[in-house]
Amino acid sequence: MATQASALHIVGEGERRHAIVAATIGNGLEWFDFTVYGFFTPIIARLFFPAHDETTSILLTVGTYGVGFVVRPVGAILLGVYADRHGRKRALTLTILLMAAGTALLGCAPTYAQAGIAGPLVIVAARLIQGFSAGGEIGGATAFLIEYAPADRRGFYGSWQQTSQALAVLLGGLCGMFVTRALDPATIDSWGWRFPFLLGLLIGPAGFYIRARLAETPVFADSRTRKSRSPLRDALREHPRGIASGFGVTILWTVCTYVLMFYMTTFAVKQLGIPLADAFMATTACGVVLVLGCPLAGALSDRVGRKRLLLAAAIAIGVVIMPLFSWLIAVPRPVVLVTVQAIMGLLLAAFTGPAPALLAEQFPAGLRSTGLSLAYNFAVTIFGGFAAVIVTLLIETTGSKLAPAYYVVAAAVLSAVTLATMRDRTGQQID
């Protein structure tokens, strides 16, 4: 079909650059709100879920962390369908409003000492809203970026989805470092922990303003693009292979993200005895490599093909993760941790930079947000959201500190097998 070619023909480079910047900024702001919670989990646990109270401790474990992921498939379905029926712009505007609402609840929630069980319940409600919003963000933002991109640069444009997420993690971490270093513990417990959430709340209107001024993607706005009255039904019926393939690719994507970025800090401190500041520095190094590497990897995939690059990265991750973890366990020093994190960040960038475009290219415009959201969020919920729990249980069951590496190897095998049988549409007409 000539729909995309004719639509993109009239879009200038200036408009494309504005679209990629606006979508990336909005996506980064939203993920800042979502990830900053993770950096302040220990403080929130102490203030809202006191350890001596068994009921609230259970709420902490099941409610605040797990519910944010469990609800993501619901957001993926409802917001993905909304984006395919009413447009990317409306969906992206709605997701950032929802994320801002969840952040506002977190920043203003009364502590357990102030309001009893009402405080933890507010936190759970906030995480429900944030998880729902995050479930719809990946599909809408990626579809938006891909549909503004020329056919020969979709990898580069789509890579900014992952780049903005990595940047948001870095900004959240820097904000956490500022709070913990600038304020004393009593002040942090009193009001300092609220600062990042209130900052995110202030940023929310800016993100809403940016997204509200965006133009709808040329592909979706084109009258010749087929729209579905039931995107969920049609995506499941017409593109089960695309959904299954996207699910398989996302397994390694999400396992590496949550094990090698979020869990590694806990692993370094609890299992290796590395100081928290050094562990956080290593995770930050991984994030810096991701921010710089994802756009380069996306651009490279436009030249060599996305399937080829992702398959090579998946195999490399599966091969090197065991030797790297063995080295780290044998020599548990900060410099080794930073080196391991930097190497894995480079390989992760090679995999995750082109991944959004690869997934988006499996679906036509009228079903793209729904299909992509389904594939991505169900894999994240199963393999990423519970990664820390799975790895912790593996360490306790096997008695081996190499357990995180085992989990990553298994994910690499599953994603590599998926990629080997996947269709590569790099540079091809997809609409």
C-alpha positions as CSV (number, residue, x, y, z in Angstrom):
1,M,0.0,0.0,0.0
2,A,1.1,3.6,-0.6
3,T,-0.6,5.0,2.4
4,Q,2.5,5.6,4.5
5,A,4.6,6.8,1.5
6,S,2.1,9.4,0.5
7,A,1.5,10.5,4.0
8,L,5.1,10.8,5.0
9,H,5.9,12.5,1.7
10,I,4.4,15.8,2.9
11,V,6.1,15.7,6.3
12,G,9.2,17.9,6.6
13,E,12.3,17.1,8.6
14,G,11.5,19.9,11.0
15,E,8.1,18.4,11.8
16,R,9.6,15.0,12.2
17,R,12.2,16.4,14.6
18,H,9.5,18.2,16.6
19,A,7.5,14.9,16.8
20,I,10.4,12.8,18.1
21,V,11.5,15.4,20.6
22,A,7.9,15.9,21.9
23,A,7.2,12.2,22.2
24,T,10.5,11.5,23.8
25,I,10.2,14.3,26.4
26,G,6.6,13.2,27.3
27,N,7.7,9.6,27.5
28,G,10.7,10.4,29.7
29,L,8.6,12.5,32.0
30,E,6.0,9.7,32.4
31,W,8.7,7.1,33.1
32,F,10.4,9.4,35.6
33,D,7.2,9.4,37.6
34,F,7.0,5.6,37.4
35,T,10.6,4.7,38.2
36,V,11.3,7.3,41.0
37,Y,9.0,5.1,43.2
38,G,11.5,2.3,42.9
39,F,14.4,4.4,44.2
40,F,12.4,5.5,47.3
41,T,10.9,2.1,48.1
42,P,12.9,1.5,51.3
43,I,11.8,4.9,52.7
44,I,8.2,4.4,51.6
45,A,8.2,0.9,53.2
46,R,9.4,2.3,56.5
47,L,6.8,5.1,56.6
48,F,3.8,3.4,55.1
49,F,4.3,-0.3,55.9
50,P,5.9,-0.7,59.3
51,A,7.6,-4.1,59.6
52,H,5.9,-4.9,62.9
53,D,2.5,-4.8,61.2
54,E,1.9,-8.0,59.3
55,T,-1.1,-6.8,57.3
56,T,0.6,-3.7,55.9
57,S,3.8,-5.7,55.2
58,I,1.7,-8.0,53.0
59,L,0.2,-4.9,51.3
60,L,3.7,-3.7,50.7
61,T,4.8,-6.9,49.0
62,V,1.7,-7.7,47.0
63,G,0.1,-4.3,46.7
64,T,2.6,-1.6,46.1
65,Y,5.1,-3.4,43.9
66,G,3.2,-6.3,42.3
67,V,0.0,-4.4,41.6
68,G,1.8,-1.9,39.5
69,F,2.8,-4.7,37.1
70,V,-0.3,-6.8,37.4
71,V,-2.5,-4.0,36.2
72,R,-0.3,-3.2,33.2
73,P,-1.9,-5.7,30.9
74,V,-5.2,-4.0,31.7
75,G,-3.8,-0.6,30.7
76,A,-2.2,-2.2,27.6
77,I,-5.6,-3.5,26.4
78,L,-7.8,-0.5,27.2
79,L,-5.3,2.2,26.3
80,G,-3.9,0.3,23.3
81,V,-7.4,-0.1,21.9
82,Y,-8.1,3.6,22.6
83,A,-5.0,4.6,20.7
84,D,-6.0,2.5,17.7
85,R,-9.5,3.8,17.6
86,H,-9.1,7.5,18.5
87,G,-5.5,8.3,17.7
88,R,-2.0,8.3,19.2
89,K,-2.3,11.9,20.4
90,R,-5.3,11.4,22.5
91,A,-3.9,8.2,24.1
92,L,-0.6,9.9,24.9
93,T,-2.3,12.9,26.4
94,L,-4.5,10.6,28.6
95,T,-1.5,8.5,29.8
96,I,0.5,11.4,31.0
97,L,-2.6,12.8,32.9
98,L,-3.1,9.4,34.6
99,M,0.6,9.2,35.5
100,A,0.5,12.7,37.0
101,A,-2.6,11.7,39.0
102,G,-0.8,8.7,40.4
103,T,2.3,10.8,41.3
104,A,0.1,13.4,43.0
105,L,-1.4,10.7,45.2
106,L,2.1,9.4,46.1
107,G,3.5,12.8,46.9
108,C,0.5,13.8,49.1
109,A,-0.3,10.4,50.8
110,P,-0.5,10.5,54.6
111,T,1.9,8.1,56.3
112,Y,0.9,5.1,58.4
113,A,1.6,7.1,61.5
114,Q,-0.7,9.9,60.3
115,A,-3.6,8.0,59.0
116,G,-3.2,4.3,59.8
117,I,-4.3,1.9,57.1
118,A,-5.6,4.7,54.9
119,G,-2.0,5.7,54.0
120,P,-1.0,2.4,52.5
121,L,-4.3,2.2,50.7
122,V,-3.5,5.5,49.0
123,I,-0.1,4.2,47.9
124,V,-1.7,1.1,46.5
125,A,-4.2,3.2,44.6
126,A,-1.5,5.4,43.2
127,R,0.5,2.4,42.0
128,L,-2.6,1.0,40.3
129,I,-3.0,4.3,38.4
130,Q,0.7,4.4,37.5
131,G,0.7,0.8,36.3
132,F,-2.4,1.3,34.2
133,S,-0.9,4.3,32.6
134,A,2.5,2.7,32.0
135,G,0.7,-0.2,30.3
136,G,-0.6,2.1,27.6
137,E,2.5,4.2,27.2
138,I,4.8,1.8,25.3
139,G,2.3,1.1,22.5
140,G,1.1,4.7,22.0
141,A,4.5,6.3,22.1
142,T,6.2,3.7,20.0
143,A,3.5,3.8,17.3
144,F,3.7,7.6,17.3
145,L,7.5,7.6,16.8
146,I,7.4,4.8,14.1
147,E,4.6,6.5,12.1
148,Y,6.5,9.8,11.9
149,A,9.7,8.0,10.8
150,P,10.8,7.5,7.2
151,A,10.9,3.8,6.2
152,D,14.7,3.7,6.3
153,R,15.0,5.3,9.7
154,R,12.3,3.6,11.8
155,G,15.0,1.9,14.0
156,F,16.5,5.2,14.9
157,Y,13.2,6.9,15.6
158,G,11.8,4.0,17.6
159,S,15.0,3.8,19.7
160,W,14.1,7.0,21.5
161,Q,11.4,5.1,23.3
162,Q,14.0,3.1,25.2
163,T,16.4,6.0,25.3
164,S,13.8,8.2,27.1
165,Q,13.1,5.4,29.6
166,A,16.8,5.0,30.4
167,L,17.1,8.8,30.8
168,A,14.2,8.9,33.1
169,V,15.8,6.2,35.3
170,L,19.0,8.3,35.4
171,L,17.1,11.5,36.3
172,G,15.2,9.6,39.0
173,G,18.4,8.3,40.4
174,L,20.1,11.7,40.4
175,C,17.1,13.1,42.2
176,G,17.3,10.4,44.8
177,M,21.0,11.0,45.3
178,F,20.4,14.7,45.8
179,V,17.7,14.1,48.4
180,T,19.7,11.5,50.3
181,R,22.9,13.6,50.3
182,A,21.5,17.0,50.9
183,L,19.1,16.2,53.7
184,D,19.6,14.4,57.0
185,P,17.6,11.2,57.7
186,A,15.0,12.9,59.9
187,T,14.3,15.5,57.3
188,I,14.0,12.9,54.6
189,D,11.5,11.0,56.6
190,S,9.6,14.1,57.4
191,W,9.2,15.6,53.9
192,G,12.3,15.1,51.8
193,W,11.1,11.8,50.3
194,R,8.1,13.7,48.8
195,F,10.3,16.0,46.8
196,P,10.8,13.8,43.7
197,F,7.1,13.0,43.5
198,L,6.1,16.7,43.8
199,L,8.8,17.5,41.2
200,G,7.2,14.9,38.9
201,L,3.8,16.5,39.6
202,L,5.1,19.9,38.6
203,I,6.6,18.4,35.4
204,G,3.3,16.7,34.5
205,P,1.5,19.9,33.2
206,A,4.6,20.5,31.0
207,G,4.3,17.0,29.5
208,F,0.6,17.5,29.0
209,Y,1.1,20.8,27.2
210,I,3.7,19.3,24.9
211,R,1.6,16.3,24.0
212,A,-1.6,18.3,23.6
213,R,0.1,20.4,20.9
214,L,1.3,17.4,18.9
215,A,-0.3,16.7,15.5
216,E,-1.7,13.2,14.9
217,T,0.6,10.9,13.0
218,P,0.3,11.2,9.2
219,V,-0.3,7.5,8.8
220,F,-3.1,7.3,11.3
221,A,-4.7,10.5,10.1
222,D,-4.7,9.3,6.5
223,S,-8.2,8.4,5.4
224,R,-6.9,5.3,3.5
225,T,-5.5,3.7,6.7
226,R,-7.8,0.9,7.8
227,K,-9.3,1.5,11.2
228,S,-10.7,-1.3,13.3
229,R,-13.9,-1.2,15.3
230,S,-12.5,-3.9,17.5
231,P,-8.7,-3.6,17.6
232,L,-8.3,-6.2,20.4
233,R,-10.3,-8.9,18.5
234,D,-8.7,-8.2,15.2
235,A,-5.2,-8.1,16.6
236,L,-5.6,-11.5,18.3
237,R,-7.3,-13.0,15.2
238,E,-5.2,-11.5,12.4
239,H,-1.8,-11.1,14.1
240,P,-1.2,-13.9,16.6
241,R,2.2,-14.5,15.3
242,G,3.2,-10.9,15.7
243,I,2.0,-10.8,19.3
244,A,3.7,-14.1,20.1
245,S,6.9,-12.9,18.5
246,G,6.8,-9.6,20.3
247,F,6.2,-11.4,23.6
248,G,9.2,-13.6,23.0
249,V,11.5,-10.7,22.1
250,T,10.4,-8.7,25.2
251,I,11.4,-11.5,27.6
252,L,15.1,-10.8,27.3
253,W,14.4,-7.0,27.1
254,T,12.5,-7.0,30.4
255,V,14.6,-9.5,32.2
256,C,17.8,-7.6,31.5
257,T,16.2,-4.3,32.4
258,Y,14.9,-5.4,35.8
259,V,17.8,-7.7,36.7
260,L,20.8,-5.8,35.4
261,M,19.5,-2.3,36.3
262,F,17.0,-2.4,39.1
263,Y,18.0,-5.6,40.9
264,M,21.7,-5.3,40.6
265,T,21.9,-2.6,43.3
266,T,20.3,-5.0,45.8
267,F,22.4,-7.9,44.6
268,A,25.6,-6.0,45.0
269,V,24.8,-4.8,48.5
270,K,23.1,-7.9,49.9
271,Q,25.1,-10.7,48.2
272,L,28.5,-9.1,47.6
273,G,28.8,-6.6,50.4
274,I,29.5,-3.6,48.1
275,P,28.6,-0.2,49.5
276,L,25.3,1.2,48.4
277,A,26.8,4.3,46.9
278,D,29.2,2.3,44.7
279,A,26.3,-0.1,43.7
280,F,24.2,2.9,42.7
281,M,27.1,4.4,40.7
282,A,27.5,1.1,38.7
283,T,23.8,1.1,37.9
284,T,24.1,4.7,36.8
285,A,27.0,3.8,34.5
286,C,24.8,1.2,32.9
287,G,22.1,3.8,32.4
288,V,24.5,6.2,30.8
289,V,25.7,3.6,28.4
290,L,22.0,2.8,27.5
291,V,21.2,6.5,26.9
292,L,24.1,6.9,24.5
293,G,24.0,3.4,23.0
294,C,20.3,3.0,22.1
295,P,20.1,5.6,19.4
296,L,23.3,4.3,17.8
297,A,22.0,0.8,17.9
298,G,18.6,1.9,16.4
299,A,20.4,3.7,13.6
300,L,22.7,0.6,13.0
301,S,19.6,-1.6,12.8
302,D,18.4,0.5,9.9
303,R,21.5,-0.5,8.0
304,V,22.1,-4.1,8.9
305,G,18.6,-5.2,9.8
306,R,16.9,-5.4,13.2
307,K,16.6,-9.2,13.4
308,R,20.3,-9.7,12.7
309,L,21.4,-7.1,15.3
310,L,19.0,-8.3,18.0
311,L,19.8,-12.0,17.5
312,A,23.6,-11.2,17.7
313,A,23.0,-9.2,20.9
314,A,20.8,-11.9,22.5
315,I,23.5,-14.6,21.8
316,A,26.2,-12.3,23.1
317,I,24.3,-11.6,26.3
318,G,23.7,-15.3,26.9
319,V,27.4,-16.1,26.3
320,V,29.0,-13.4,28.4
321,I,26.7,-13.1,31.4
322,M,28.0,-16.2,33.2
323,P,31.7,-15.3,32.9
324,L,30.9,-11.7,34.0
325,F,29.0,-12.7,37.0
326,S,31.6,-15.3,38.0
327,W,34.3,-12.6,37.8
328,L,32.1,-10.2,39.9
329,I,31.5,-12.8,42.5
330,A,35.1,-13.8,42.7
331,V,36.3,-10.2,42.8
332,P,33.4,-8.2,44.5
333,R,34.9,-4.7,44.0
334,P,33.2,-1.5,42.9
335,V,35.5,-1.2,39.8
336,V,34.6,-4.7,38.7
337,L,30.9,-4.0,39.2
338,V,31.0,-0.8,37.2
339,T,32.8,-2.7,34.4
340,V,30.3,-5.5,34.4
341,Q,27.4,-3.0,34.3
342,A,28.9,-1.0,31.5
343,I,29.5,-4.1,29.3
344,M,26.0,-5.4,29.9
345,G,24.6,-1.9,29.3
346,L,26.3,-1.9,25.9
347,L,24.8,-5.2,24.9
348,L,21.5,-4.3,26.3
349,A,21.5,-1.1,24.2
350,A,22.2,-3.2,21.1
351,F,19.2,-5.3,21.9
352,T,16.7,-2.8,23.3
353,G,17.5,0.1,21.0
354,P,16.1,-1.5,17.8
355,A,13.5,-3.6,19.7
356,P,10.6,-1.0,19.7
357,A,10.8,-0.7,15.9
358,L,11.0,-4.5,15.4
359,L,7.8,-5.0,17.5
360,A,6.0,-2.1,15.9
361,E,6.7,-3.4,12.4
362,Q,4.8,-6.6,13.1
363,F,1.4,-4.8,13.0
364,P,-0.4,-2.5,10.6
365,A,-1.2,1.1,11.7
366,G,-4.8,0.3,12.7
367,L,-3.8,-2.4,15.1
368,R,-0.2,-1.3,16.0
369,S,-0.7,0.2,19.4
370,T,-3.0,-2.7,20.6
371,G,-0.7,-5.5,19.3
372,L,2.5,-4.0,20.5
373,S,1.0,-3.2,24.0
374,L,-0.3,-6.8,24.4
375,A,3.1,-8.4,23.4
376,Y,5.2,-6.1,25.5
377,N,3.2,-5.7,28.7
378,F,2.3,-9.3,29.3
379,A,5.9,-10.3,29.0
380,V,6.9,-7.4,31.4
381,T,4.3,-8.5,33.9
382,I,5.4,-12.2,33.9
383,F,9.1,-12.0,33.5
384,G,10.1,-8.4,34.5
385,G,7.7,-7.4,37.3
386,F,8.6,-10.5,39.3
387,A,12.2,-10.7,38.3
388,A,13.5,-9.7,41.7
389,V,11.3,-12.3,43.5
390,I,12.3,-15.0,41.0
391,V,16.0,-14.3,41.3
392,T,15.9,-14.1,45.1
393,L,14.1,-17.5,45.3
394,L,16.7,-19.0,42.9
395,I,19.5,-17.8,45.0
396,E,17.9,-19.2,48.2
397,T,17.0,-22.5,46.5
398,T,20.2,-23.2,44.7
399,G,22.5,-21.5,47.2
400,S,24.4,-20.0,44.2
401,K,25.0,-16.3,43.7
402,L,25.1,-17.1,39.9
403,A,21.3,-17.4,40.0
404,P,20.7,-14.0,38.3
405,A,22.9,-15.1,35.5
406,Y,20.9,-18.3,35.1
407,Y,17.7,-16.3,34.7
408,V,19.3,-14.0,32.1
409,V,20.6,-17.0,30.1
410,A,17.2,-18.6,30.1
411,A,15.7,-15.4,28.8
412,A,18.4,-15.0,26.2
413,V,17.6,-18.5,24.8
414,L,13.9,-17.9,24.6
415,S,14.3,-14.6,22.8
416,A,17.0,-15.9,20.5
417,V,14.7,-18.8,19.4
418,T,11.9,-16.3,18.9
419,L,14.1,-14.0,16.8
420,A,15.3,-16.9,14.6
421,T,11.8,-17.5,13.4
422,M,10.7,-13.9,13.3
423,R,9.9,-11.8,10.2
424,D,12.3,-8.9,9.6
425,R,10.6,-5.9,8.0
426,T,13.5,-3.5,8.2
427,G,13.1,-0.8,5.5
428,Q,10.0,-2.4,4.1
429,Q,6.6,-0.8,3.6
430,I,4.5,-1.7,6.6
431,D,1.3,0.3,6.0
